[in-house]
């Protein structure tokens, strides 16, 4: 009888140890499963070809979290969407509640012979098992000397989607740097 109790006890310990290991693996695996894709949008006003004649164009190509925990994806995509929308507003997009409406507003406000090129793009620069660094850039080519070049480096925690750090460079100068150690 003692052997049966002892064997039952050992089996219970092995079972409990196995359950504890699974809990840690699940937390790490959730971060590992956040995957990124690309969101692209490009238009020019009046259907012109920017390679043949001056015209207004908007080209967007930025990363989006497309697979993984919904809260993590929403946090990361929300910050990227805000960057894209702010870049469009800074370039002259005045009316619109989303990215496409703001971008179309820029095209509507420029004539067919007026050169205006806005490019907003980004990429995943670095990724570890629990962090991702995304570089976002915007280039507002106004057809003159005072072109605007902005770059922001975001670092996100993949376990909860929170922003760990943000560095903003405007025309080559660091204008803002926030680092959170939470």
N, CA, C and O atoms as a DFTB+ gen file, in Angstrom:
728 C
 N C O
     1  1       0.817      -1.187       0.000
     2  2       0.000       0.000       0.000
     3  2       0.867       1.259       0.000
     4  3       0.543       2.261      -0.638
     5  1       1.975       1.178       0.732
     6  2       2.868       2.323       0.761
     7  2       3.394       2.652      -0.624
     8  3       3.534       3.822      -0.980
     9  1       3.684       1.630      -1.397
    10  2       4.225       1.847      -2.730
    11  2       3.200       2.532      -3.645
    12  3       3.561       3.354      -4.487
    13  1       1.948       2.193      -3.473
    14  2       0.896       2.810      -4.286
    15  2       0.761       4.288      -3.921
    16  3       0.637       5.129      -4.810
    17  1       0.784       4.615      -2.634
    18  2       0.689       6.003      -2.195
    19  2       1.911       6.780      -2.676
    20  3       1.778       7.892      -3.186
    21  1       3.089       6.206      -2.518
    22  2       4.321       6.852      -2.954
    23  2       4.318       7.074      -4.473
    24  3       4.704       8.145      -4.943
    25  1       3.887       6.077      -5.232
    26  2       3.819       6.197      -6.689
    27  2       2.814       7.282      -7.085
    28  3       3.074       8.070      -7.995
    29  1       1.680       7.321      -6.407
    30  2       0.665       8.352      -6.688
    31  2       1.213       9.738      -6.393
    32  3       0.979      10.680      -7.150
    33  1       1.934       9.856      -5.305
    34  2       2.531      11.136      -4.924
    35  2       3.537      11.602      -5.980
    36  3       3.531      12.773      -6.361
    37  1       4.399      10.701      -6.454
    38  2       5.399      11.041      -7.467
    39  2       4.739      11.443      -8.794
    40  3       5.182      12.385      -9.451
    41  1       3.697      10.733      -9.175
    42  2       2.981      11.064     -10.410
    43  2       2.345      12.450     -10.278
    44  3       2.350      13.225     -11.234
    45  1       1.804      12.762      -9.112
    46  2       1.192      14.074      -8.879
    47  2       2.233      15.183      -8.980
    48  3       1.966      16.231      -9.568
    49  1       3.409      14.964      -8.417
    50  2       4.473      15.968      -8.498
    51  2       4.903      16.212      -9.941
    52  3       5.085      17.361     -10.345
    53  1       5.064      15.167     -10.708
    54  2       5.454      15.303     -12.109
    55  2       4.377      16.068     -12.869
    56  3       4.702      16.927     -13.689
    57  1       3.104      15.775     -12.617
    58  2       1.995      16.459     -13.272
    59  2       1.984      17.942     -12.934
    60  3       1.834      18.773     -13.830
    61  1       2.140      18.296     -11.657
    62  2       2.140      19.691     -11.233
    63  2       3.333      20.451     -11.817
    64  3       3.193      21.602     -12.230
    65  1       4.482      19.824     -11.851
    66  2       5.671      20.468     -12.426
    67  2       5.452      20.732     -13.913
    68  3       5.871      21.771     -14.423
    69  1       4.808      19.817     -14.603
    70  2       4.516      19.990     -16.026
    71  2       3.573      21.145     -16.263
    72  3       3.754      21.893     -17.223
    73  1       2.572      21.316     -15.417
    74  2       1.619      22.427     -15.561
    75  2       2.296      23.762     -15.326
    76  3       2.002      24.726     -16.033
    77  1       3.195      23.852     -14.356
    78  2       3.895      25.103     -14.058
    79  2       4.754      25.517     -15.253
    80  3       4.811      26.702     -15.584
    81  1       5.417      24.569     -15.902
    82  2       6.248      24.891     -17.063
    83  2       5.407      25.417     -18.217
    84  3       5.831      26.333     -18.921
    85  1       4.219      24.851     -18.421
    86  2       3.373      25.282     -19.529
    87  2       2.941      26.725     -19.372
    88  3       2.834      27.443     -20.366
    89  1       2.693      27.162     -18.167
    90  2       2.235      28.537     -17.938
    91  2       3.299      29.540     -18.386
    92  3       2.963      30.522     -19.047
    93  1       4.562      29.322     -18.049
    94  2       5.645      30.213     -18.468
    95  2       5.821      30.195     -19.976
    96  3       6.013      31.251     -20.580
    97  1       5.761      29.037     -20.596
    98  2       5.928      28.916     -22.031
    99  2       4.830      29.674     -22.769
   100  3       5.100      30.318     -23.783
   101  1       3.601      29.605     -22.277
   102  2       2.489      30.292     -22.926
   103  2       2.717      31.798     -22.958
   104  3       2.450      32.436     -23.977
   105  1       3.205      32.379     -21.864
   106  2       3.464      33.817     -21.817
   107  2       4.533      34.204     -22.835
   108  3       4.370      35.193     -23.549
   109  1       5.611      33.452     -22.911
   110  2       6.678      33.740     -23.858
   111  2       6.195      33.516     -25.284
   112  3       6.504      34.307     -26.175
   113  1       5.438      32.443     -25.506
   114  2       4.964      32.134     -26.844
   115  2       4.027      33.207     -27.377
   116  3       4.036      33.476     -28.578
   117  1       3.211      33.833     -26.518
   118  2       2.295      34.879     -26.976
   119  2       3.071      36.017     -27.635
   120  3       2.652      36.535     -28.669
   121  1       4.198      36.407     -27.042
   122  2       5.027      37.470     -27.630
   123  2       5.650      36.994     -28.937
   124  3       5.754      37.759     -29.896
   125  1       6.062      35.736     -28.974
   126  2       6.709      35.207     -30.167
   127  2       5.749      35.121     -31.346
   128  3       6.187      35.129     -32.496
   129  1       4.458      35.040     -31.082
   130  2       3.489      34.891     -32.160
   131  2       3.003      36.207     -32.754
   132  3       2.212      36.184     -33.697
   133  1       3.441      37.345     -32.246
   134  2       3.061      38.619     -32.857
   135  2       3.833      38.723     -34.175
   136  3       5.063      38.749     -34.190
   137  1       3.092      38.783     -35.266
   138  2       3.693      38.844     -36.592
   139  2       3.317      40.161     -37.258
   140  3       2.278      40.750     -36.957
   141  1       4.175      40.613     -38.165
   142  2       3.968      41.895     -38.830
   143  2       3.813      41.719     -40.334
   144  3       4.453      40.871     -40.956
   145  1       2.949      42.541     -40.889
   146  2       2.755      42.624     -42.327
   147  2       2.923      44.075     -42.740
   148  3       3.399      44.900     -41.960
   149  1       2.533      44.382     -43.962
   150  2       2.710      45.731     -44.471
   151  2       1.383      46.280     -44.972
   152  3       0.622      45.576     -45.637
   153  1       1.110      47.532     -44.652
   154  2      -0.064      48.245     -45.144
   155  2       0.422      49.225     -46.199
   156  3       1.287      50.053     -45.914
   157  1      -0.113      49.150     -47.411
   158  2       0.347      50.013     -48.491
   159  2      -0.831      50.756     -49.120
   160  3      -1.932      50.220     -49.243
   161  1      -0.570      52.003     -49.515
   162  2      -1.576      52.849     -50.161
   163  2      -0.828      53.882     -50.982
   164  3       0.090      54.528     -50.476
   165  1      -1.206      54.048     -52.239
   166  2      -0.537      55.034     -53.093
   167  2      -1.537      55.626     -54.078
   168  3      -2.301      54.904     -54.720
   169  1      -1.519      56.954     -54.186
   170  2      -2.399      57.647     -55.132
   171  2      -1.708      58.928     -55.599
   172  3      -0.852      59.484     -54.911
   173  1      -2.105      59.377     -56.787
   174  2      -1.681      60.685     -57.285
   175  2      -2.932      61.425     -57.743
   176  3      -3.937      60.812     -58.105
   177  1      -2.851      62.754     -57.721
   178  2      -4.056      63.502     -58.091
   179  2      -4.254      63.506     -59.599
   180  3      -3.293      63.483     -60.368
   181  1      -5.508      63.536     -60.005
   182  2      -5.911      63.600     -61.399
   183  2      -5.342      62.457     -62.233
   184  3      -5.244      62.572     -63.455
   185  1      -4.967      61.360     -61.586
   186  2      -4.462      60.199     -62.308
   187  2      -3.152      60.432     -63.038
   188  3      -2.831      59.701     -63.975
   189  1      -2.389      61.440     -62.626
   190  2      -1.148      61.750     -63.338
   191  2      -0.054      60.738     -62.997
   192  3      -0.139      60.024     -61.998
   193  1       0.946      60.694     -63.823
   194  2       2.108      59.839     -63.607
   195  2       3.240      60.717     -63.092
   196  3       3.775      61.524     -63.852
   197  1       3.626      60.584     -61.811
   198  2       4.664      61.458     -61.252
   199  2       6.024      61.316     -61.940
   200  3       6.884      62.182     -61.780
   201  1       6.230      60.244     -62.699
   202  2       7.488      60.072     -63.423
   203  2       7.531      60.901     -64.701
   204  3       8.604      61.140     -65.256
   205  1       6.356      61.343     -65.170
   206  2       6.294      62.089     -66.436
   207  2       6.072      63.580     -66.239
   208  3       6.542      64.382     -67.046
   209  1       5.358      63.969     -65.173
   210  2       5.038      65.386     -64.980
   211  2       4.899      65.659     -63.482
   212  3       4.594      64.752     -62.707
   213  1       5.124      66.911     -63.080
   214  2       4.933      67.243     -61.667
   215  2       3.462      67.076     -61.272
   216  3       2.559      67.514     -61.984
   217  1       3.248      66.449     -60.152
   218  2       1.895      66.296     -59.624
   219  2       1.988      65.918     -58.152
   220  3       3.069      65.629     -57.639
   221  1       0.870      65.925     -57.498
   222  2       0.837      65.572     -56.079
   223  2       0.657      64.060     -55.931
   224  3      -0.203      63.459     -56.574
   225  1       1.476      63.466     -55.084
   226  2       1.359      62.025     -54.820
   227  2       1.485      61.779     -53.321
   228  3       2.155      62.516     -52.598
   229  1       0.827      60.733     -52.889
   230  2       0.946      60.268     -51.509
   231  2       1.218      58.774     -51.570
   232  3       0.475      58.021     -52.201
   233  1       2.287      58.355     -50.910
   234  2       2.644      56.939     -50.874
   235  2       2.851      56.540     -49.418
   236  3       3.669      57.126     -48.710
   237  1       2.102      55.541     -48.986
   238  2       2.188      55.044     -47.611
   239  2       2.572      53.571     -47.643
   240  3       2.001      52.793     -48.406
   241  1       3.516      53.198     -46.835
   242  2       3.954      51.801     -46.729
   243  2       4.505      51.614     -45.327
   244  3       5.646      51.983     -45.049
   245  1       3.700      51.042     -44.445
   246  2       4.099      50.950     -43.042
   247  2       3.719      49.597     -42.457
   248  3       2.787      48.947     -42.932
   249  1       4.443      49.175     -41.425
   250  2       4.163      47.859     -40.832
   251  2       2.914      47.880     -39.957
   252  3       2.530      48.912     -39.406
   253  1       2.298      46.715     -39.848
   254  2       1.168      46.519     -38.953
   255  2       1.279      45.142     -38.332
   256  3       1.649      44.169     -38.989
   257  1       0.951      45.082     -37.053
   258  2       0.864      43.776     -36.391
   259  2      -0.401      43.118     -36.920
   260  3      -1.492      43.673     -36.786
   261  1      -0.264      41.938     -37.520
   262  2      -1.407      41.290     -38.157
   263  2      -1.794      39.972     -37.505
   264  3      -2.865      39.435     -37.789
   265  1      -0.948      39.447     -36.641
   266  2      -1.241      38.169     -36.010
   267  2      -0.707      38.193     -34.587
   268  3       0.416      38.639     -34.351
   269  1      -1.484      37.727     -33.662
   270  2      -1.066      37.679     -32.266
   271  2      -2.180      38.158     -31.358
   272  3      -3.333      38.260     -31.775
   273  1      -1.834      38.448     -30.129
   274  2      -2.785      38.910     -29.134
   275  2      -3.454      40.204     -29.591
   276  3      -2.774      41.139     -30.014
   277  1      -4.796      40.262     -29.509
   278  2      -5.545      41.428     -29.998
   279  2      -5.161      42.717     -29.289
   280  3      -5.051      43.757     -29.938
   281  1      -4.954      42.680     -27.981
   282  2      -4.589      43.886     -27.241
   283  2      -3.202      44.393     -27.640
   284  3      -2.986      45.599     -27.759
   285  1      -2.273      43.469     -27.845
   286  2      -0.913      43.842     -28.259
   287  2      -0.948      44.452     -29.659
   288  3      -0.328      45.486     -29.907
   289  1      -1.676      43.807     -30.570
   290  2      -1.789      44.344     -31.936
   291  2      -2.412      45.735     -31.926
   292  3      -1.937      46.635     -32.618
   293  1      -3.474      45.913     -31.144
   294  2      -4.161      47.213     -31.101
   295  2      -3.243      48.312     -30.576
   296  3      -3.247      49.427     -31.097
   297  1      -2.461      48.003     -29.552
   298  2      -1.556      49.009     -28.977
   299  2      -0.473      49.416     -29.978
   300  3      -0.208      50.605     -30.158
   301  1       0.139      48.449     -30.615
   302  2       1.212      48.740     -31.572
   303  2       0.650      49.442     -32.809
   304  3       1.184      50.464     -33.240
   305  1      -0.421      48.897     -33.376
   306  2      -1.002      49.486     -34.585
   307  2      -1.556      50.883     -34.327
   308  3      -1.510      51.739     -35.210
   309  1      -2.076      51.121     -33.130
   310  2      -2.588      52.447     -32.788
   311  2      -1.495      53.495     -32.809
   312  3      -1.702      54.598     -33.315
   313  1      -0.338      53.166     -32.267
   314  2       0.785      54.116     -32.242
   315  2       1.302      54.387     -33.664
   316  3       1.615      55.527     -34.009
   317  1       1.386      53.338     -34.478
   318  2       1.841      53.502     -35.860
   319  2       0.821      54.327     -36.650
   320  3       1.201      55.216     -37.411
   321  1      -0.462      54.039     -36.474
   322  2      -1.521      54.794     -37.162
   323  2      -1.451      56.274     -36.781
   324  3      -1.590      57.142     -37.643
   325  1      -1.238      56.565     -35.497
   326  2      -1.103      57.961     -35.064
   327  2       0.061      58.651     -35.762
   328  3      -0.060      59.804     -36.175
   329  1       1.186      57.956     -35.897
   330  2       2.342      58.536     -36.586
   331  2       1.982      58.866     -38.032
   332  3       2.273      59.961     -38.513
   333  1       1.349      57.921     -38.724
   334  2       0.997      58.130     -40.135
   335  2       0.028      59.308     -40.263
   336  3       0.213      60.167     -41.125
   337  1      -1.001      59.353     -39.414
   338  2      -1.984      60.438     -39.486
   339  2      -1.344      61.791     -39.167
   340  3      -1.651      62.783     -39.827
   341  1      -0.461      61.847     -38.167
   342  2       0.220      63.109     -37.843
   343  2       1.107      63.563     -38.999
   344  3       1.197      64.758     -39.278
   345  1       1.757      62.623     -39.670
   346  2       2.606      62.972     -40.819
   347  2       1.772      63.568     -41.943
   348  3       2.192      64.527     -42.592
   349  1       0.595      63.003     -42.173
   350  2      -0.283      63.512     -43.234
   351  2      -0.808      64.899     -42.863
   352  3      -0.862      65.787     -43.714
   353  1      -1.193      65.090     -41.608
   354  2      -1.683      66.397     -41.161
   355  2      -0.580      67.448     -41.281
   356  3      -0.840      68.565     -41.729
   357  1       0.646      67.104     -40.888
   358  2       1.764      68.050     -40.989
   359  2       2.046      68.428     -42.445
   360  3       2.539      69.521     -42.721
   361  1       1.732      67.519     -43.374
   362  2       1.974      67.786     -44.793
   363  2       0.807      68.525     -45.456
   364  3       0.885      68.866     -46.636
   365  1      -0.261      68.772     -44.714
   366  2      -1.352      69.559     -45.279
   367  2      -2.704      68.884     -45.330
   368  3      -3.667      69.485     -45.807
   369  1      -2.809      67.651     -44.852
   370  2      -4.106      66.982     -44.806
   371  2      -4.931      67.571     -43.674
   372  3      -4.576      67.417     -42.506
   373  1      -6.015      68.236     -44.002
   374  2      -6.768      68.977     -42.987
   375  2      -8.043      68.283     -42.547
   376  3      -8.404      68.354     -41.373
   377  1      -8.722      67.625     -43.445
   378  2     -10.020      67.050     -43.112
   379  2      -9.991      65.546     -43.331
   380  3      -9.548      65.062     -44.373
   381  1     -10.468      64.822     -42.339
   382  2     -10.553      63.379     -42.468
   383  2     -10.445      62.716     -41.119
   384  3      -9.729      63.176     -40.229
   385  1     -11.163      61.639     -40.988
   386  2     -11.154      60.922     -39.712
   387  2     -10.288      59.674     -39.763
   388  3     -10.107      58.999     -38.750
   389  1      -9.752      59.364     -40.944
   390  2      -8.868      58.206     -41.049
   391  2      -7.734      58.514     -42.024
   392  3      -7.700      59.587     -42.626
   393  1      -6.834      57.595     -42.171
   394  2      -5.635      57.801     -42.986
   395  2      -5.986      58.099     -44.435
   396  3      -5.454      59.045     -45.017
   397  1      -6.869      57.312     -45.024
   398  2      -7.187      57.496     -46.440
   399  2      -7.862      58.846     -46.701
   400  3      -7.533      59.513     -47.681
   401  1      -8.790      59.255     -45.847
   402  2      -9.456      60.554     -46.033
   403  2      -8.459      61.706     -45.939
   404  3      -8.523      62.644     -46.733
   405  1      -7.539      61.644     -44.975
   406  2      -6.531      62.694     -44.842
   407  2      -5.620      62.745     -46.067
   408  3      -5.302      63.824     -46.565
   409  1      -5.204      61.575     -46.548
   410  2      -4.317      61.523     -47.715
   411  2      -5.020      62.053     -48.960
   412  3      -4.419      62.786     -49.745
   413  1      -6.280      61.693     -49.146
   414  2      -7.036      62.202     -50.300
   415  2      -7.208      63.710     -50.215
   416  3      -7.248      64.391     -51.240
   417  1      -7.311      64.237     -48.992
   418  2      -7.443      65.680     -48.798
   419  2      -6.207      66.419     -49.311
   420  3      -6.328      67.502     -49.885
   421  1      -5.029      65.847     -49.110
   422  2      -3.797      66.455     -49.641
   423  2      -3.864      66.529     -51.163
   424  3      -3.535      67.555     -51.758
   425  1      -4.289      65.441     -51.783
   426  2      -4.362      65.416     -53.246
   427  2      -5.396      66.414     -53.764
   428  3      -5.170      67.072     -54.779
   429  1      -6.522      66.528     -53.075
   430  2      -7.574      67.465     -53.497
   431  2      -7.121      68.917     -53.394
   432  3      -7.606      69.769     -54.138
   433  1      -6.201      69.206     -52.483
   434  2      -5.762      70.584     -52.255
   435  2      -4.592      71.020     -53.134
   436  3      -4.090      72.134     -52.983
   437  1      -4.154      70.161     -54.044
   438  2      -3.030      70.511     -54.919
   439  2      -3.466      70.365     -56.373
   440  3      -4.123      69.391     -56.742
   441  1      -3.095      71.335     -57.181
   442  2      -3.452      71.321     -58.595
   443  2      -2.696      70.250     -59.357
   444  3      -1.762      69.637     -58.841
   445  1      -3.116      70.036     -60.592
   446  2      -2.523      68.969     -61.404
   447  2      -1.083      69.270     -61.805
   448  3      -0.339      68.347     -62.138
   449  1      -0.680      70.512     -61.782
   450  2       0.688      70.874     -62.161
   451  2       1.573      71.154     -60.948
   452  3       2.758      71.454     -61.096
   453  1       1.011      71.058     -59.777
   454  2       1.751      71.380     -58.558
   455  2       2.440      70.129     -58.019
   456  3       1.812      69.084     -57.841
   457  1       3.735      70.255     -57.764
   458  2       4.479      69.105     -57.256
   459  2       4.363      69.031     -55.741
   460  3       4.631      70.005     -55.038
   461  1       3.969      67.890     -55.256
   462  2       3.861      67.632     -53.815
   463  2       3.946      66.132     -53.649
   464  3       3.094      65.404     -54.159
   465  1       4.949      65.659     -52.950
   466  2       5.112      64.231     -52.735
   467  2       5.263      63.964     -51.250
   468  3       6.188      64.458     -50.605
   469  1       4.353      63.187     -50.723
   470  2       4.437      62.767     -49.337
   471  2       4.660      61.267     -49.315
   472  3       3.892      60.499     -49.894
   473  1       5.714      60.869     -48.644
   474  2       6.004      59.443     -48.478
   475  2       6.102      59.159     -46.992
   476  3       6.872      59.798     -46.274
   477  1       5.323      58.202     -46.539
   478  2       5.385      57.747     -45.153
   479  2       5.646      56.251     -45.215
   480  3       4.865      55.499     -45.800
   481  1       6.736      55.830     -44.616
   482  2       7.071      54.416     -44.688
   483  2       7.721      53.970     -43.387
   484  3       8.190      54.786     -42.594
   485  1       7.739      52.684     -43.190
   486  2       8.325      52.141     -41.971
   487  2       8.719      50.693     -42.155
   488  3       8.320      50.031     -43.114
   489  1       9.506      50.221     -41.221
   490  2       9.888      48.814     -41.246
   491  2      10.268      48.336     -39.858
   492  3      10.594      49.127     -38.972
   493  1      10.220      47.040     -39.693
   494  2      10.645      46.420     -38.451
   495  2      12.160      46.297     -38.542
   496  3      12.689      45.545     -39.361
   497  1      12.855      47.055     -37.681
   498  2      14.324      47.075     -37.721
   499  2      14.950      45.928     -36.941
   500  3      15.949      45.347     -37.366
   501  1      14.350      45.608     -35.793
   502  2      14.923      44.602     -34.898
   503  2      13.791      43.936     -34.146
   504  3      12.793      44.568     -33.797
   505  1      13.964      42.667     -33.906
   506  2      12.958      41.928     -33.161
   507  2      13.645      40.869     -32.322
   508  3      14.478      40.108     -32.814
   509  1      13.284      40.828     -31.049
   510  2      13.750      39.760     -30.176
   511  2      12.518      38.993     -29.713
   512  3      11.419      39.228     -30.215
   513  1      12.686      38.091     -28.771
   514  2      11.536      37.304     -28.304
   515  2      10.535      38.136     -27.513
   516  3       9.390      37.717     -27.347
   517  1      10.944      39.318     -27.016
   518  2       9.994      40.113     -26.235
   519  2       9.947      41.596     -26.619
   520  3       9.170      42.344     -26.024
   521  1      10.742      42.045     -27.582
   522  2      10.765      43.450     -27.999
   523  2      10.789      43.539     -29.523
   524  3      11.249      42.630     -30.214
   525  1      10.274      44.673     -30.027
   526  2      10.376      44.962     -31.452
   527  2      10.675      46.455     -31.608
   528  3      10.085      47.288     -30.921
   529  1      11.591      46.782     -32.513
   530  2      11.930      48.179     -32.815
   531  2      11.444      48.456     -34.235
   532  3      11.809      47.765     -35.187
   533  1      10.611      49.489     -34.345
   534  2      10.034      49.869     -35.635
   535  2      10.486      51.284     -35.977
   536  3      10.367      52.200     -35.163
   537  1      11.001      51.448     -37.180
   538  2      11.404      52.764     -37.670
   539  2      10.306      53.282     -38.593
   540  3       9.904      52.605     -39.538
   541  1       9.830      54.481     -38.309
   542  2       8.843      55.146     -39.163
   543  2       9.476      56.420     -39.704
   544  3      10.123      57.159     -38.961
   545  1       9.294      56.680     -40.992
   546  2       9.863      57.870     -41.626
   547  2       8.806      58.547     -42.480
   548  3       7.939      57.894     -43.061
   549  1       8.895      59.867     -42.546
   550  2       8.041      60.609     -43.474
   551  2       8.910      61.632     -44.203
   552  3       9.790      62.264     -43.619
   553  1       8.636      61.768     -45.478
   554  2       9.360      62.704     -46.325
   555  2       8.331      63.526     -47.075
   556  3       7.574      63.000     -47.892
   557  1       8.310      64.812     -46.794
   558  2       7.371      65.731     -47.431
   559  2       8.152      66.571     -48.431
   560  3       8.751      67.584     -48.071
   561  1       8.142      66.144     -49.688
   562  2       8.828      66.844     -50.770
   563  2       7.867      67.874     -51.340
   564  3       6.907      67.537     -52.033
   565  1       8.140      69.124     -51.038
   566  2       7.261      70.213     -51.450
   567  2       7.694      70.816     -52.789
   568  3       7.120      71.805     -53.244
   569  1       8.704      70.217     -53.414
   570  2       9.196      70.763     -54.671
   571  2      10.067      71.987     -54.464
   572  3      10.309      72.748     -55.401
   573  1      10.531      72.177     -53.258
   574  2      11.362      73.334     -52.936
   575  2      12.443      72.913     -51.955
   576  3      12.598      71.725     -51.673
   577  1      13.188      73.872     -51.436
   578  2      14.307      73.580     -50.549
   579  2      13.885      73.127     -49.155
   580  3      14.603      72.357     -48.517
   581  1      12.756      73.584     -48.681
   582  2      12.352      73.330     -47.299
   583  2      11.609      72.012     -47.123
   584  3      10.567      71.973     -46.470
   585  1      12.130      70.944     -47.693
   586  2      11.510      69.638     -47.532
   587  2      11.612      69.204     -46.073
   588  3      12.565      69.549     -45.375
   589  1      10.627      68.451     -45.630
   590  2      10.593      67.969     -44.252
   591  2      10.932      66.485     -44.231
   592  3      10.352      65.696     -44.978
   593  1      11.867      66.113     -43.377
   594  2      12.212      64.710     -43.188
   595  2      12.092      64.416     -41.698
   596  3      12.766      65.038     -40.876
   597  1      11.239      63.475     -41.363
   598  2      11.033      63.093     -39.968
   599  2      11.219      61.590     -39.824
   600  3      10.836      60.811     -40.698
   601  1      11.805      61.206     -38.719
   602  2      12.014      59.779     -38.452
   603  2      11.752      59.548     -36.969
   604  3      12.200      60.311     -36.114
   605  1      11.017      58.480     -36.688
   606  2      10.739      58.107     -35.299
   607  2      11.057      56.629     -35.119
   608  3      10.677      55.788     -35.934
   609  1      11.759      56.339     -34.039
   610  2      12.076      54.955     -33.689
   611  2      11.230      54.565     -32.480
   612  3      11.346      55.161     -31.409
   613  1      10.389      53.570     -32.664
   614  2       9.534      53.061     -31.593
   615  2      10.071      51.716     -31.133
   616  3      10.455      50.883     -31.954
   617  1      10.098      51.501     -29.820
   618  2      10.400      50.180     -29.273
   619  2       9.207      49.745     -28.447
   620  3       8.791      50.438     -27.519
   621  1       8.656      48.578     -28.797
   622  2       7.479      48.049     -28.123
   623  2       7.809      46.762     -27.383
   624  3       8.639      45.968     -27.827
   625  1       7.148      46.567     -26.248
   626  2       7.188      45.301     -25.534
   627  2       6.163      44.391     -26.193
   628  3       4.983      44.737     -26.251
   629  1       6.587      43.236     -26.688
   630  2       5.681      42.340     -27.401
   631  2       4.730      41.578     -26.475
   632  3       3.753      40.998     -26.948
   633  1       4.993      41.570     -25.185
   634  2       4.102      40.851     -24.270
   635  2       2.832      41.626     -23.991
   636  3       1.773      41.028     -23.800
   637  1       2.918      42.981     -23.965
   638  2       1.733      43.776     -23.649
   639  2       1.483      44.906     -24.653
   640  3       0.472      45.599     -24.544
   641  1       2.370      45.108     -25.619
   642  2       2.190      46.134     -26.635
   643  2       2.556      47.533     -26.182
   644  3       2.403      48.486     -26.944
   645  1       3.037      47.675     -24.955
   646  2       3.357      49.007     -24.440
   647  2       4.616      49.563     -25.100
   648  3       5.549      48.835     -25.438
   649  1       4.599      50.895     -25.269
   650  2       5.739      51.595     -25.839
   651  2       6.836      51.680     -24.787
   652  3       6.610      52.191     -23.690
   653  1       8.019      51.183     -25.117
   654  2       9.145      51.196     -24.196
   655  2       9.973      52.466     -24.408
   656  3      10.406      53.101     -23.446
   657  1      10.190      52.830     -25.678
   658  2      10.929      54.058     -25.962
   659  2      10.482      54.627     -27.301
   660  3       9.975      53.916     -28.168
   661  1      10.689      55.941     -27.442
   662  2      10.344      56.656     -28.666
   663  2      11.394      57.740     -28.866
   664  3      11.614      58.567     -27.980
   665  1      12.034      57.738     -30.014
   666  2      13.020      58.764     -30.351
   667  2      12.589      59.421     -31.651
   668  3      12.375      58.743     -32.656
   669  1      12.463      60.742     -31.630
   670  2      12.011      61.498     -32.792
   671  2      13.177      62.318     -33.334
   672  3      13.808      63.079     -32.600
   673  1      13.454      62.158     -34.618
   674  2      14.466      62.955     -35.302
   675  2      13.761      63.781     -36.366
   676  3      13.031      63.243     -37.199
   677  1      13.979      65.081     -36.335
   678  2      13.373      65.956     -37.325
   679  2      14.484      66.660     -38.079
   680  3      15.263      67.418     -37.502
   681  1      14.545      66.397     -39.383
   682  2      15.606      66.944     -40.235
   683  2      16.991      66.686     -39.643
   684  3      17.861      67.556     -39.679
   685  1      17.186      65.488     -39.099
   686  2      18.489      65.067     -38.590
   687  2      18.794      65.434     -37.156
   688  3      19.881      65.120     -36.672
   689  1      17.878      66.089     -36.452
   690  2      18.111      66.508     -35.067
   691  2      17.123      65.807     -34.142
   692  3      15.924      65.771     -34.418
   693  1      17.629      65.248     -33.041
   694  2      16.749      64.609     -32.065
   695  2      15.938      65.701     -31.384
   696  3      16.495      66.598     -30.751
   697  1      14.624      65.619     -31.518
   698  2      13.758      66.611     -30.919
   699  2      12.998      66.073     -29.720
   700  3      12.452      66.847     -28.933
   701  1      12.955      64.756     -29.573
   702  2      12.221      64.164     -28.462
   703  2      12.750      62.759     -28.244
   704  3      12.960      62.015     -29.202
   705  1      12.964      62.397     -27.000
   706  2      13.355      61.029     -26.660
   707  2      12.690      60.654     -25.351
   708  3      12.937      61.282     -24.321
   709  1      11.857      59.646     -25.385
   710  2      11.181      59.141     -24.189
   711  2      11.553      57.696     -23.993
   712  3      11.452      56.885     -24.914
   713  1      11.982      57.377     -22.800
   714  2      12.313      55.987     -22.481
   715  2      11.620      55.628     -21.196
   716  3      11.767      56.318     -20.188
   717  1      10.864      54.549     -21.226
   718  2      10.137      54.071     -20.058
   719  2      10.771      52.765     -19.596
   720  3      11.046      51.883     -20.409
   721  1      10.993      52.645     -18.344
   722  2      11.593      51.420     -17.809
   723  2      10.555      50.517     -17.163
   724  3      10.914      49.608     -16.414
   725  1       9.277      50.749     -17.437
   726  2       8.216      49.920     -16.829
   727  2       8.131      48.598     -17.495
   728  3       7.299      47.771     -17.120
